[in-house]
Amino acid sequence: MTWFLVAIGGGLGAVARYGVIEWMKRKEQPFFISTFLVNSVGSLLIGMALHLGSEQATLTSFFTIGFLGAFTTFSTFAFDVIKLIEERDYRAVLLYPVLTLFVGIVLVTLGWQILA
């Protein structure tokens, strides 16, 4: 059953991330904004979910491992940085990783504290 929950959550998370990517394209935002957005929202939600789900394996399997595991993306973040280097956007090369890490940590902490 756990494998099934992870798979369903992962499928939904991947579709949700794709939706955000397409939405940002229609808004004509830079390519890395959608990755920053999903990773930031995912950080807040995982802080909340881990706080709630520490006693519920079903929630953890479906939502944190499945949905948020597929919704958030480190590999796309890393690729975005490489694309920024290739585009010689050095300001973004410096700011994007630093802001992603900082905002992610702050939002996980906030998510955890909201439910404390």
Buried (B, 14 or more C-beta within 10 A) or exposed (E): EEEEBBBBBBEBBBEBBBEBBEEBEEEEBBBBBBBBBBBBBBBBBBBBBBBBBEEEEEBBBBBBBBBBBBBBBEEBBEBBBEBBEEEEBEEBBEEBBEEBEEBBEBBBEEBBEEEE
